Amino acid sequence: MAGLPPGLLIRTAKLVWTTLWQTMMGQMAPSSKGGDYQRPESEFRQRIEPEGAFPPAANRYQLIVGMGCPWAHRTLVTRSLKGLEGAISIIPVVPSPDEGCWVFETPFRDCRTLPELYRQAQPGYGGRATVPVLWDGQSAAIVNNESADIIVILNEAFGEWGTRPGVDLYPEALKADIDQWNDRTYQAVNNGVYRCGFAQTQAAYDRAVSELFDALDAIDQALGQRPYLCGDMVTLADVRLFTTLFRFDVVYYSLFKCNRRRIQDYAHLGPYLRRMYQLPGVAETCDIDAVKHDYYGNLFPLNPGGIIPSGPDLAYLKAPAEAVSSL
Ligand SMILES: N[C@@H](CCC(=O)N[C@@H](CS)C(=O)NCC(=O)O)C(=O)O
């Protein structure tokens, strides 16, 4: 049987695949006209406050998290650094590659998937069903689904139940400095790696990758002067940077094309990543296999074959770090 002429076959396959790719990318990663990734805003933004609808309490609130997700990881690191494991439990979800959503490991409140729980909590909800979720087990409500808020809540609202009551990750005196770092790292680094990976045009990718590595160079320089972003103490600015850096050499470098340089090759970012990783309780929040599986196994348009790479070797994270003050 005569095959199709190779040129026609290639052109047809390209047309079909590109059309499908653009459709899937459009659903997975909404973008501007110029192809720049635009992350949707989180919709549940309530706080935990003494006189509010959600008062502080132990064993009332839970965190719904997926171990691969950097935004959920922020909440796990904060929970560990504060020693809140006994007061706030975890409800794990895993990604379903075929359904494109998070599913519960065991059904939760009769829900198999996270979108079902979002709709149960708010009938008619049409937004993304993202992790992390700060869940109120008492009123069966989503308190908050924005990691930037949740880590502030965890730092402030559960003081009396933390086993490390001295740890304040957002102290009054450093708030302005922390906020400034957060603004810089969110756009260029935390979301910047996604802007590289989800870019739908060369120009959008070029913009994102330059901003990303300019920011990493600046952060590397700053970390030459002090052990943590705001000085001698770990703050929420470090927590937010850490969860992106932890995934960088493993998935963003290759899958998201952030490959000008690896974190472990920077003079100060590499040791900083190791220092953060070795803080009490932090390594336990890091699941490298989940990270690899979640990204390579589930972002179909970026890795259609679903093959999970074997490297890189992250042994350096466990190597003895230089002694600096920790918490
Ligand atoms: N701004 C949110 C973003 C959270 C987010 O995008 N989570 C991703 C996982 S890494 C998610 O759950 N995506 C599911 C979806 O978009 O349907 C936060 O920081 O909490």
The ligand as a Tripos MOL2 file, in Angstrom:
@<TRIPOS>MOLECULE
LIG
   20    19     1     0     0
SMALL
NO_CHARGES

@<TRIPOS>ATOM
      1 N1         -3.4780   31.4290   43.1310 N.3       1 LIG1
      2 C1         -3.6840   30.0720   43.5620 C.3       1 LIG1
      3 C2         -3.2080   29.1070   42.4880 C.3       1 LIG1
      4 C3         -3.3840   27.6700   42.8530 C.3       1 LIG1
      5 C4         -3.2400   26.7500   41.6280 C.2       1 LIG1
      6 O1         -3.1470   27.2230   40.4880 O.2       1 LIG1
      7 N2         -3.2140   25.4270   41.8610 N.am      1 LIG1
      8 C5         -3.1630   24.4850   40.7630 C.3       1 LIG1
      9 C6         -2.2310   23.3280   41.0530 C.3       1 LIG1
     10 S1         -0.5350   23.7650   41.0130 S.3       1 LIG1
     11 C7         -4.5250   23.8420   40.5820 C.2       1 LIG1
     12 O2         -5.1080   23.3640   41.5380 O.2       1 LIG1
     13 N3         -5.0160   23.7880   39.3360 N.am      1 LIG1
     14 C8         -6.2510   23.1190   39.0060 C.3       1 LIG1
     15 C9         -7.0100   23.8420   37.9210 C.2       1 LIG1
     16 O3         -6.5960   24.9560   37.5310 O.co2     1 LIG1
     17 O4         -8.0240   23.3100   37.4830 O.co2     1 LIG1
     18 C10        -2.9490   29.8760   44.8760 C.2       1 LIG1
     19 O5         -1.8140   30.3450   44.9920 O.co2     1 LIG1
     20 O6         -3.5100   29.2740   45.7710 O.co2     1 LIG1
@<TRIPOS>BOND
     1     1     2 1
     2     2     3 1
     3     2    18 1
     4     3     4 1
     5     4     5 1
     6     5     6 2
     7     5     7 1
     8     7     8 1
     9     8     9 1
    10     8    11 1
    11     9    10 1
    12    11    12 2
    13    11    13 1
    14    13    14 1
    15    14    15 1
    16    15    16 2
    17    15    17 1
    18    18    19 2
    19    18    20 1
@<TRIPOS>SUBSTRUCTURE
     1 LIG1         1 GROUP 0 **** ****
